[in-house]
Amino acid sequence: MQKYHKVVLNGKVFYREFDDRTGYYGKEILTENQLIQQMLEEIVIDEIKVDHEMIDYAISIIPTSKHKEMVKKYLGYLEMVAESLE
C-alpha cells in the first residue's frame, strides 16, 4: 500500500505519495476527498445491497418454522451489529 505525506500549503491540506525506498514523491497531489476515494477504490472488493423484500421472500420459502425463526433472529442480530457501527 502506498504511503503519503500530508502537505499543508497556504492553510489547505493535500496529500502526495511518497516512496520510502527511493525517497521520491509521486506526480499527483491529492485532496483528502480524492485520496479517500482512491483508497476506497483499491480496497473495497464488493458492494452488498440489502433488499428487504428479497430477504423476506427468501425467508418465506424456508420450509420449517424453526429454521425461519433462526434466520430471522440471526438477521436481527446482524442489523443490530451494523447499526452499532454507524
C-alpha positions in Angstrom: 0.0 0.0 0.0 1.3 3.4 -0.9 2.3 5.9 1.8 1.6 9.6 1.6 2.9 12.8 3.1 0.4 15.4 4.3 1.2 18.7 2.8 -0.3 21.9 4.2 0.0 24.7 1.7 -1.4 28.1 2.5 -3.7 26.5 5.1 -5.0 23.9 2.6 -4.3 20.2 3.2 -3.1 18.0 0.3 -1.5 14.5 0.1 1.4 13.4 -2.0 2.5 9.8 -2.5 6.0 9.2 -1.1 8.2 6.1 -1.8 10.3 5.3 1.2 12.6 3.1 -0.9 13.6 5.7 -3.4 12.9 8.9 -1.4 10.9 10.3 -4.3 7.4 11.7 -4.5 4.7 10.6 -6.9 3.4 13.1 -9.5 -0.1 13.7 -8.2 -1.1 16.0 -5.4 -4.5 14.9 -4.0 -7.1 16.5 -1.7 -8.3 14.5 1.2 -11.5 13.5 -0.6 -9.5 12.4 -3.7 -7.2 10.3 -1.5 -10.1 8.7 0.3 -11.9 7.9 -3.0 -8.7 6.4 -4.5 -8.1 4.3 -1.4 -11.7 3.0 -1.3 -11.4 2.0 -5.0 -8.3 0.0 -4.2 -9.5 -1.8 -1.0 -13.3 -2.3 -1.4 -13.8 -5.6 -3.3 -17.6 -5.7 -3.4 -20.8 -3.8 -2.7 -23.5 -5.6 -0.9 -27.0 -4.2 -1.3 -29.6 -5.3 1.3 -33.0 -5.9 -0.3 -35.5 -6.4 2.5 -38.2 -7.7 0.0 -35.8 -10.3 -1.3 -34.8 -11.3 2.2 -38.5 -11.6 3.3 -39.2 -13.7 0.2 -36.2 -16.0 0.9 -37.3 -16.5 4.5 -40.9 -17.2 3.3 -39.8 -20.2 1.3 -37.8 -21.8 4.1 -39.9 -25.0 4.8 -39.8 -25.1 8.6 -40.9 -22.5 11.2 -37.9 -23.4 13.4 -35.4 -22.5 10.6 -37.4 -19.4 9.6 -37.2 -18.1 13.2 -33.5 -19.0 13.4 -32.8 -16.9 10.2 -34.9 -14.0 11.4 -33.1 -13.9 14.8 -29.7 -14.0 13.0 -30.7 -11.2 10.7 -31.9 -9.2 13.6 -28.5 -9.7 15.2 -26.7 -8.6 12.1 -28.8 -5.5 11.8 -28.0 -4.6 15.4 -24.3 -5.1 14.8 -24.5 -2.9 11.6 -26.3 -0.2 13.4 -23.7 -0.1 16.2 -21.0 0.6 13.6 -22.8 3.8 12.4 
